[in-house]
């Protein structure tokens, strides 16, 4: 069991060792869609790949609210860990389990019923609609598994263990690699097979995570019971804006998808292939954002603001170093990467150009992840929500729409890239001059009643 105290020791070494397994876990997580796309694109063609791309965007968007609540989980639990409050850790774990289960069932049911209507609203090309609907509905059936194993991973990272979640995702990714060709080609289930392979793999990861945490007593899980009103209110106070942050992000991505869809099936397929590579580019930055969120939360809980500042500095430096190297690799090998998924010349050309344009903008979105992770670790969820609204709805979507009208299909990457730069400036301005690193919400246990937790504003 690896449970680390981030309130002492070398910040740079801790960030390096803690973020490494998160990067690998994220890489394995992305491999679900990556492997699905490889098999779908090569066995079923560009149209099926476009259908998977659109459906995956919808699943992630709808799921984003629940996953965003996991960010509140990380903040609350890491602060409880920083204060060495085992009772608070146990009570909030129970509360999150109950609420996330209920939300998963509710959202999964709605998504199953309205899948086709959502895809029609997104201007999904007619030749892709039926396949996209089937793929989307199957993913909604398995949404509980996806939420469950992500939640377990978040809990373990909150107490400083980033290696165990990586192992679960590795097993699931390997299983998905075997099941994809089996379901798609051998069983001849087509696009249904790709969806079922993903859901089954996520279910296995979820069950393994439950078994491991209960057997080894890594965190104080208890038999689920309805949480106290104070616990629910605190989770809602942090979880709602945190969930909305993620919803804003992925709804913005979905809105950008409507711009992509307007250029036709070839561009949609090329964008889908590029997005698979694109998602790999952001993995180090996403992992660093998660790592600084957990590390900052523990140090804020221990009132170590000097270390919080160091975490922000080292996170930003690591981000730029890693992302620039990744961007150079993507730029040099853009075409062969796209060819892994599709062979159609028009789709291939668009995907290659998109990657070459967008690659060097990603150090700036990485800076967003780092600074927002620090602010989120303090519990200032509404501030991060506002920053994300600015990033996607004031900047990225309008700029993508405008640039695509000015420069054609290549304007999609140009508009998104410019949005990355400007939004990173907003994030830095808030952190530097808006007191984003200190003017925040910090959880403390009430001295009178050990079962009651209040939110104190510093």
Buried (B, 14 or more C-beta within 10 A) or exposed (E): EBEBBBBEEEBBEBBBBBBBBBBBBBBBBBBBBBBBBBBBBBBBBBBBBBBBBBBBBBBBBBBBBBBBBBBBBBBBBBBBBBBEBEEBBBBBBBBBBBBBBEBBEEBBEEBBEBBBEBBEEBBBBEEBBBBBBBBBBBBBBBBBBBBBBBBBBBBBBBBBBBBBBBBBBBBBBEBBBEBBBBBBBEEEBBBBBBBBBBBBBBBBBBBBBBEBBEEEEBBBBEEEEEBBEBBBBBBBBBBBBBBBBBBBBBBBBBBBBBBBBEBBBBBBBBBBBBBBBBBBBBBBBBBBBBBBBBBBBBBBBBEBBEBBBBBBEBBBEBBBEBBBEBBEEBBEEBBEBBEBBBEBEBBBBBBBBBBBBBBBBBBBBBBBBBBBBBBBBBBBBBBBBBBBBBBBBBBBBBBBBBBBEEBEBBBBBBBBBBBBBBBBEBBBEBBEEBBBBBEBBBBBBEEEEEEBBEBEEB
